[in-house]
Amino acid sequence: MATYKEQLDFINRIQLREGEHRTLDCPFCQGRRKFTVDRLHDGRTVWNCFKASCSVKGSKRGYRSVDAAKSYLAGNTQEKRQRSSLPLPQITTKIENSDIAMEYLRGVNSLEAYQSGLINIRFDPRTKRVLFYTSDGTGAVGRSLHSGPKWISYGDTSKGIHVGVSKVGVIVEDAASACAVARIEGYTGIGILGTHLSNVLKNTLRTYNKLYIVLDNDARKKALQLQNQIRGNVFLRTTTKDPKELGVRELIAVIDQIENTN
């Protein structure tokens, strides 16, 4: 594995503007188009290799420009740098063409949302990933059915994955859980793709009339932090199971419990 100093020496030779992203061949494992580097609006530079056998990744602090600082203070920072800013896969196939993909969707209670037209889901046969697309189609998250990182983001997923049309939202951690929630009439599942809220995502959540946060018990501390960050009618419930493992009746019971305790 390359040392941090070796990685930093390479990164320091790359000139990036604030907000700029680049995808390169990894200089350490030679993985083709697997190495990404981003200069964020807060001045940091972050890099990562997405080849499963390569553990190269890191970050370094920097300085925010005057213009970026003004934008941040004005609340206009875009924060659109993704967990992985890889481009959307060009060659995908219908989910029905893959038995393992269909089996996965059934197992995580996501097939119904797809069949109802609430979300676009496709399969990447090259990487063996199930792709859950954003509402506007500019981004997607891919769930591995083979090897490598469990989840990878593509394109712009800064607003999360919203599954449904209701103005009552249920915040969950991932896209599959959002699909599971969307089976309940009158609710939209919102996969925030982790437990961090960017300013872009916060602004999107403010379009909902009411929000519930449903995360498993392991994320209770972060769930409380999320509740404090979101304005408006926001209610919290943690569960012993991941939301995508719950049946419709179990999910309804979780939401009813939130209602009864608030």
C-alpha atoms as a printed R data frame, in Angstrom:
    type eleno elety resid chain resno       x       y       z
1   ATOM     1    CA   MET     A     1   0.000   0.000   0.000
2   ATOM     2    CA   ALA     A     2   1.223   3.493  -0.811
3   ATOM     3    CA   THR     A     3   2.082   5.620   2.208
4   ATOM     4    CA   TYR     A     4   0.173   8.821   2.923
5   ATOM     5    CA   LYS     A     5   3.281  10.825   1.963
6   ATOM     6    CA   GLU     A     6   3.497   9.063  -1.409
7   ATOM     7    CA   GLN     A     7  -0.180   9.750  -2.037
8   ATOM     8    CA   LEU     A     8   0.195  13.376  -0.970
9   ATOM     9    CA   ASP     A     9   3.207  13.868  -3.263
10  ATOM    10    CA   PHE     A    10   1.055  12.753  -6.186
11  ATOM    11    CA   ILE     A    11  -1.963  14.849  -5.156
12  ATOM    12    CA   ASN     A    12   0.154  17.979  -4.759
13  ATOM    13    CA   ARG     A    13   1.076  17.759  -8.455
14  ATOM    14    CA   ILE     A    14  -2.573  18.003  -9.501
15  ATOM    15    CA   GLN     A    15  -3.941  21.525  -9.886
16  ATOM    16    CA   LEU     A    16  -7.670  21.757  -9.137
17  ATOM    17    CA   ARG     A    17 -10.072  24.659  -8.861
18  ATOM    18    CA   GLU     A    18 -12.561  24.770  -5.987
19  ATOM    19    CA   GLY     A    19 -15.445  22.432  -6.750
20  ATOM    20    CA   GLU     A    20 -13.518  20.631  -9.502
21  ATOM    21    CA   HIS     A    21 -13.544  16.831  -9.826
22  ATOM    22    CA   ARG     A    22 -11.249  14.570 -11.818
23  ATOM    23    CA   THR     A    23 -11.264  10.851 -12.577
24  ATOM    24    CA   LEU     A    24  -7.880   9.316 -13.439
25  ATOM    25    CA   ASP     A    25  -6.074   6.011 -13.753
26  ATOM    26    CA   CYS     A    26  -4.869   5.069 -10.282
27  ATOM    27    CA   PRO     A    27  -1.118   5.810 -10.081
28  ATOM    28    CA   PHE     A    28  -0.647   3.168  -7.393
29  ATOM    29    CA   CYS     A    29  -2.596   0.109  -8.586
30  ATOM    30    CA   GLN     A    30  -2.986   1.198 -12.254
31  ATOM    31    CA   GLY     A    31  -6.742   0.691 -12.069
32  ATOM    32    CA   ARG     A    32  -8.181   2.306 -15.202
33  ATOM    33    CA   ARG     A    33 -10.421   5.314 -14.407
34  ATOM    34    CA   LYS     A    34 -10.708   4.184 -10.775
35  ATOM    35    CA   PHE     A    35  -8.996   7.121  -9.041
36  ATOM    36    CA   THR     A    36 -11.000  10.247  -8.183
37  ATOM    37    CA   VAL     A    37  -9.804  13.506  -6.680
38  ATOM    38    CA   ASP     A    38 -11.962  16.459  -5.647
39  ATOM    39    CA   ARG     A    39 -11.262  19.916  -4.306
40  ATOM    40    CA   LEU     A    40 -14.192  20.840  -2.085
41  ATOM    41    CA   HIS     A    41 -15.615  24.278  -1.457
42  ATOM    42    CA   ASP     A    42 -14.373  24.184   2.144
43  ATOM    43    CA   GLY     A    43 -10.779  24.018   0.883
44  ATOM    44    CA   ARG     A    44 -10.175  20.314   1.460
45  ATOM    45    CA   THR     A    45  -8.864  17.962  -1.224
46  ATOM    46    CA   VAL     A    46 -10.072  14.357  -1.039
47  ATOM    47    CA   TRP     A    47  -9.069  11.356  -3.135
48  ATOM    48    CA   ASN     A    48 -10.001   7.696  -3.403
49  ATOM    49    CA   CYS     A    49  -9.381   4.625  -5.548
50  ATOM    50    CA   PHE     A    50 -12.488   2.517  -6.121
51  ATOM    51    CA   LYS     A    51 -10.713  -0.651  -7.213
52  ATOM    52    CA   ALA     A    52 -11.609  -3.339  -4.670
53  ATOM    53    CA   SER     A    53  -7.996  -4.457  -4.183
54  ATOM    54    CA   CYS     A    54  -6.647  -0.916  -3.703
55  ATOM    55    CA   SER     A    55  -6.955   0.863  -0.350
56  ATOM    56    CA   VAL     A    56  -5.597   4.234  -1.451
57  ATOM    57    CA   LYS     A    57  -7.643   7.156  -0.109
58  ATOM    58    CA   GLY     A    58  -7.123  10.299   1.919
59  ATOM    59    CA   SER     A    59  -7.699  13.991   2.376
60  ATOM    60    CA   LYS     A    60  -5.764  17.136   3.116
61  ATOM    61    CA   ARG     A    61  -6.838  20.494   4.438
62  ATOM    62    CA   GLY     A    62  -6.564  23.643   2.372
63  ATOM    63    CA   TYR     A    63  -7.777  27.197   2.220
64  ATOM    64    CA   ARG     A    64 -11.172  28.370   1.044
65  ATOM    65    CA   SER     A    65 -11.066  31.244  -1.431
66  ATOM    66    CA   VAL     A    66 -12.732  34.571  -0.611
67  ATOM    67    CA   ASP     A    67 -15.511  33.893  -3.148
68  ATOM    68    CA   ALA     A    68 -16.138  30.404  -1.762
69  ATOM    69    CA   ALA     A    69 -16.206  31.732   1.794
70  ATOM    70    CA   LYS     A    70 -18.770  34.383   0.813
71  ATOM    71    CA   SER     A    71 -20.884  31.748  -0.916
72  ATOM    72    CA   TYR     A    72 -20.713  29.503   2.141
73  ATOM    73    CA   LEU     A    73 -21.713  32.294   4.519
74  ATOM    74    CA   ALA     A    74 -24.603  33.178   2.223
75  ATOM    75    CA   GLY     A    75 -25.829  29.593   2.396
76  ATOM    76    CA   ASN     A    76 -25.231  28.995  -1.316
77  ATOM    77    CA   THR     A    77 -22.525  26.333  -1.086
78  ATOM    78    CA   GLN     A    78 -23.594  23.574  -3.431
79  ATOM    79    CA   GLU     A    79 -21.894  20.661  -1.650
80  ATOM    80    CA   LYS     A    80 -22.503  18.480  -4.662
81  ATOM    81    CA   ARG     A    81 -19.386  16.419  -4.341
82  ATOM    82    CA   GLN     A    82 -20.596  12.848  -3.997
83  ATOM    83    CA   ARG     A    83 -19.350   9.953  -1.906
84  ATOM    84    CA   SER     A    84 -18.167   8.739  -5.286
85  ATOM    85    CA   SER     A    85 -18.381  11.141  -8.197
86  ATOM    86    CA   LEU     A    86 -18.017   8.429 -10.804
87  ATOM    87    CA   PRO     A    87 -19.929   9.024 -14.041
88  ATOM    88    CA   LEU     A    88 -23.170   7.138 -14.556
89  ATOM    89    CA   PRO     A    89 -22.574   3.716 -16.170
90  ATOM    90    CA   GLN     A    90 -23.162   3.897 -19.919
91  ATOM    91    CA   ILE     A    91 -24.156   0.272 -20.487
92  ATOM    92    CA   THR     A    92 -26.966  -1.025 -18.287
93  ATOM    93    CA   THR     A    93 -29.799  -3.462 -18.737
94  ATOM    94    CA   LYS     A    94 -33.351  -3.911 -17.499
95  ATOM    95    CA   ILE     A    95 -33.486  -5.333 -14.009
96  ATOM    96    CA   GLU     A    96 -35.688  -8.159 -15.320
97  ATOM    97    CA   ASN     A    97 -32.738  -9.442 -17.372
98  ATOM    98    CA   SER     A    98 -30.831 -10.417 -14.229
99  ATOM    99    CA   ASP     A    99 -32.107 -13.164 -11.948
100 ATOM   100    CA   ILE     A   100 -29.742 -12.173  -9.132
101 ATOM   101    CA   ALA     A   101 -30.842  -8.534  -9.349
102 ATOM   102    CA   MET     A   102 -34.511  -9.482  -9.188
103 ATOM   103    CA   GLU     A   103 -33.798 -11.774  -6.252
104 ATOM   104    CA   TYR     A   104 -31.987  -8.955  -4.446
105 ATOM   105    CA   LEU     A   105 -34.876  -6.499  -4.966
106 ATOM   106    CA   ARG     A   106 -37.361  -9.014  -3.610
107 ATOM   107    CA   GLY     A   107 -35.136  -9.669  -0.607
108 ATOM   108    CA   VAL     A   108 -34.964  -5.983   0.367
109 ATOM   109    CA   ASN     A   109 -38.636  -5.236  -0.349
110 ATOM   110    CA   SER     A   110 -37.811  -2.917  -3.263
111 ATOM   111    CA   LEU     A   111 -39.410  -4.659  -6.214
112 ATOM   112    CA   GLU     A   112 -42.900  -3.240  -5.643
113 ATOM   113    CA   ALA     A   113 -41.696   0.380  -5.812
114 ATOM   114    CA   TYR     A   114 -39.931  -0.360  -9.091
115 ATOM   115    CA   GLN     A   115 -42.918  -2.143 -10.615
116 ATOM   116    CA   SER     A   116 -45.166   0.745  -9.552
117 ATOM   117    CA   GLY     A   117 -42.983   3.204 -11.484
118 ATOM   118    CA   LEU     A   118 -41.911   5.111  -8.375
119 ATOM   119    CA   ILE     A   119 -38.204   4.693  -9.106
120 ATOM   120    CA   ASN     A   120 -35.980   3.749 -12.019
121 ATOM   121    CA   ILE     A   121 -33.801   0.738 -11.206
122 ATOM   122    CA   ARG     A   122 -31.415  -0.900 -13.673
123 ATOM   123    CA   PHE     A   123 -28.576  -3.426 -13.615
124 ATOM   124    CA   ASP     A   124 -24.931  -2.874 -14.507
125 ATOM   125    CA   PRO     A   125 -23.770  -6.283 -15.816
126 ATOM   126    CA   ARG     A   126 -20.095  -5.294 -15.874
127 ATOM   127    CA   THR     A   127 -19.831  -4.446 -12.173
128 ATOM   128    CA   LYS     A   128 -22.814  -6.564 -11.100
129 ATOM   129    CA   ARG     A   129 -24.500  -3.664  -9.350
130 ATOM   130    CA   VAL     A   130 -28.181  -2.817  -8.938
131 ATOM   131    CA   LEU     A   131 -28.563   0.884  -9.774
132 ATOM   132    CA   PHE     A   132 -31.154   3.007  -7.952
133 ATOM   133    CA   TYR     A   133 -31.567   6.299  -9.850
134 ATOM   134    CA   THR     A   134 -32.429   9.744  -8.520
135 ATOM   135    CA   SER     A   135 -35.766  11.241  -9.519
136 ATOM   136    CA   ASP     A   136 -34.181  13.484 -12.162
137 ATOM   137    CA   GLY     A   137 -31.916  10.730 -13.495
138 ATOM   138    CA   THR     A   138 -28.709  12.705 -12.949
139 ATOM   139    CA   GLY     A   139 -27.358  10.312 -10.332
140 ATOM   140    CA   ALA     A   140 -27.610   6.795  -8.987
141 ATOM   141    CA   VAL     A   141 -26.355   4.551  -6.225
142 ATOM   142    CA   GLY     A   142 -25.182   1.061  -7.067
143 ATOM   143    CA   ARG     A   143 -25.510  -1.904  -4.695
144 ATOM   144    CA   SER     A   144 -22.902  -4.580  -5.282
145 ATOM   145    CA   LEU     A   145 -24.114  -8.144  -5.742
146 ATOM   146    CA   HIS     A   146 -20.602  -9.496  -6.077
147 ATOM   147    CA   SER     A   147 -17.530  -7.828  -4.557
148 ATOM   148    CA   GLY     A   148 -16.041  -4.431  -3.806
149 ATOM   149    CA   PRO     A   149 -17.649  -1.613  -1.791
150 ATOM   150    CA   LYS     A   150 -21.263  -2.378  -0.884
151 ATOM   151    CA   TRP     A   151 -22.548   0.972  -2.202
152 ATOM   152    CA   ILE     A   152 -21.076   3.334  -4.803
153 ATOM   153    CA   SER     A   153 -22.589   6.660  -5.900
154 ATOM   154    CA   TYR     A   154 -22.603   7.908  -9.497
155 ATOM   155    CA   GLY     A   155 -23.307  11.378 -10.836
156 ATOM   156    CA   ASP     A   156 -25.218  13.839  -8.658
157 ATOM   157    CA   THR     A   157 -26.897  12.259  -5.634
158 ATOM   158    CA   SER     A   158 -26.682  15.376  -3.456
159 ATOM   159    CA   LYS     A   159 -30.480  15.479  -2.957
160 ATOM   160    CA   GLY     A   160 -30.744  11.838  -1.933
161 ATOM   161    CA   ILE     A   161 -33.037   9.180  -3.390
162 ATOM   162    CA   HIS     A   162 -36.755  10.032  -3.148
163 ATOM   163    CA   VAL     A   163 -39.224   7.231  -3.848
164 ATOM   164    CA   GLY     A   164 -42.863   8.298  -3.945
165 ATOM   165    CA   VAL     A   165 -44.998  11.386  -4.544
166 ATOM   166    CA   SER     A   166 -46.335  12.203  -1.075
167 ATOM   167    CA   LYS     A   167 -45.318  15.337   0.847
168 ATOM   168    CA   VAL     A   168 -44.988  13.188   3.976
169 ATOM   169    CA   GLY     A   169 -41.480  11.766   3.924
170 ATOM   170    CA   VAL     A   170 -39.768   8.969   5.816
171 ATOM   171    CA   ILE     A   171 -36.006   9.438   6.061
172 ATOM   172    CA   VAL     A   172 -33.987   6.225   5.900
173 ATOM   173    CA   GLU     A   173 -30.342   5.497   5.298
174 ATOM   174    CA   ASP     A   174 -30.245   3.863   1.853
175 ATOM   175    CA   ALA     A   175 -32.127   3.592  -1.436
176 ATOM   176    CA   ALA     A   176 -33.458   0.080  -0.819
177 ATOM   177    CA   SER     A   177 -35.021   1.185   2.471
178 ATOM   178    CA   ALA     A   178 -36.588   4.160   0.670
179 ATOM   179    CA   CYS     A   179 -38.184   1.736  -1.790
180 ATOM   180    CA   ALA     A   180 -39.465  -0.398   1.086
181 ATOM   181    CA   VAL     A   181 -41.133   2.645   2.674
182 ATOM   182    CA   ALA     A   182 -42.740   3.651  -0.640
183 ATOM   183    CA   ARG     A   183 -44.952   0.547  -0.440
184 ATOM   184    CA   ILE     A   184 -47.011   2.387   2.182
185 ATOM   185    CA   GLU     A   185 -49.645   4.609   0.603
186 ATOM   186    CA   GLY     A   186 -49.272   8.263   1.531
187 ATOM   187    CA   TYR     A   187 -45.538   8.196   2.280
188 ATOM   188    CA   THR     A   188 -42.381   8.914   0.313
189 ATOM   189    CA   GLY     A   189 -39.203   7.059   1.207
190 ATOM   190    CA   ILE     A   190 -36.114   9.288   1.311
191 ATOM   191    CA   GLY     A   191 -32.728   7.597   1.204
192 ATOM   192    CA   ILE     A   192 -30.161  10.086   2.476
193 ATOM   193    CA   LEU     A   193 -27.355   7.660   1.504
194 ATOM   194    CA   GLY     A   194 -25.678   7.683   4.872
195 ATOM   195    CA   THR     A   195 -26.345   9.811   7.914
196 ATOM   196    CA   HIS     A   196 -24.862  13.149   6.835
197 ATOM   197    CA   LEU     A   197 -27.025  16.057   5.699
198 ATOM   198    CA   SER     A   198 -25.523  18.516   3.226
199 ATOM   199    CA   ASN     A   199 -27.069  21.951   2.770
200 ATOM   200    CA   VAL     A   200 -28.453  20.807  -0.597
201 ATOM   201    CA   LEU     A   201 -30.228  17.861   1.034
202 ATOM   202    CA   LYS     A   202 -31.510  19.981   3.924
203 ATOM   203    CA   ASN     A   203 -33.104  22.397   1.460
204 ATOM   204    CA   THR     A   204 -34.737  19.507  -0.392
205 ATOM   205    CA   LEU     A   205 -36.165  18.072   2.822
206 ATOM   206    CA   ARG     A   206 -37.802  21.404   3.615
207 ATOM   207    CA   THR     A   207 -40.216  20.839   0.714
208 ATOM   208    CA   TYR     A   208 -41.973  18.133   2.766
209 ATOM   209    CA   ASN     A   209 -44.891  18.928   5.069
210 ATOM   210    CA   LYS     A   210 -43.904  16.304   7.632
211 ATOM   211    CA   LEU     A   211 -40.848  14.080   8.073
212 ATOM   212    CA   TYR     A   212 -40.168  10.909  10.005
213 ATOM   213    CA   ILE     A   213 -36.662   9.598  10.658
214 ATOM   214    CA   VAL     A   214 -36.536   5.791  10.821
215 ATOM   215    CA   LEU     A   215 -33.067   4.322  11.363
216 ATOM   216    CA   ASP     A   216 -31.860   1.198  13.128
217 ATOM   217    CA   ASN     A   217 -30.700   1.347  16.736
218 ATOM   218    CA   ASP     A   218 -27.023   1.409  15.761
219 ATOM   219    CA   ALA     A   219 -27.560   4.875  14.266
220 ATOM   220    CA   ARG     A   220 -29.552   6.331  17.173
221 ATOM   221    CA   LYS     A   221 -26.997   9.019  18.044
222 ATOM   222    CA   LYS     A   222 -26.773  10.146  14.426
223 ATOM   223    CA   ALA     A   223 -30.552  10.019  14.092
224 ATOM   224    CA   LEU     A   224 -30.867  12.493  16.964
225 ATOM   225    CA   GLN     A   225 -28.337  14.749  15.271
226 ATOM   226    CA   LEU     A   226 -30.364  14.594  12.053
227 ATOM   227    CA   GLN     A   227 -33.541  15.525  13.893
228 ATOM   228    CA   ASN     A   228 -31.840  18.620  15.283
229 ATOM   229    CA   GLN     A   229 -30.595  19.687  11.838
230 ATOM   230    CA   ILE     A   230 -33.946  19.601  10.042
231 ATOM   231    CA   ARG     A   231 -36.549  22.315  10.525
232 ATOM   232    CA   GLY     A   232 -40.290  21.781  10.705
233 ATOM   233    CA   ASN     A   233 -42.355  18.744  11.707
234 ATOM   234    CA   VAL     A   234 -39.686  16.071  12.198
235 ATOM   235    CA   PHE     A   235 -40.268  12.934  14.257
236 ATOM   236    CA   LEU     A   236 -37.821  10.163  15.147
237 ATOM   237    CA   ARG     A   237 -38.021   6.420  15.641
238 ATOM   238    CA   THR     A   238 -35.234   3.841  15.799
239 ATOM   239    CA   THR     A   239 -35.845   0.152  15.120
240 ATOM   240    CA   THR     A   240 -34.156  -3.132  15.928
241 ATOM   241    CA   LYS     A   241 -34.241  -4.052  12.235
242 ATOM   242    CA   ASP     A   242 -33.162  -2.230   9.122
243 ATOM   243    CA   PRO     A   243 -36.278  -0.647   7.512
244 ATOM   244    CA   LYS     A   244 -35.764  -2.629   4.292
245 ATOM   245    CA   GLU     A   245 -36.115  -5.845   6.305
246 ATOM   246    CA   LEU     A   246 -39.563  -4.871   7.587
247 ATOM   247    CA   GLY     A   247 -42.863  -5.858   6.050
248 ATOM   248    CA   VAL     A   248 -45.569  -3.306   5.275
249 ATOM   249    CA   ARG     A   249 -47.458  -3.929   8.512
250 ATOM   250    CA   GLU     A   250 -44.248  -3.637  10.536
251 ATOM   251    CA   LEU     A   251 -43.367  -0.321   8.894
252 ATOM   252    CA   ILE     A   252 -46.859   1.034   9.464
253 ATOM   253    CA   ALA     A   253 -46.581   0.001  13.116
254 ATOM   254    CA   VAL     A   254 -43.283   1.893  13.412
255 ATOM   255    CA   ILE     A   255 -44.850   5.065  12.003
256 ATOM   256    CA   ASP     A   256 -47.943   4.660  14.203
257 ATOM   257    CA   GLN     A   257 -45.651   4.416  17.229
258 ATOM   258    CA   ILE     A   258 -44.008   7.689  16.203
259 ATOM   259    CA   GLU     A   259 -47.406   9.345  15.948
260 ATOM   260    CA   ASN     A   260 -48.485   8.021  19.336
261 ATOM   261    CA   THR     A   261 -45.363   9.228  21.128
262 ATOM   262    CA   ASN     A   262 -45.369  12.787  19.711
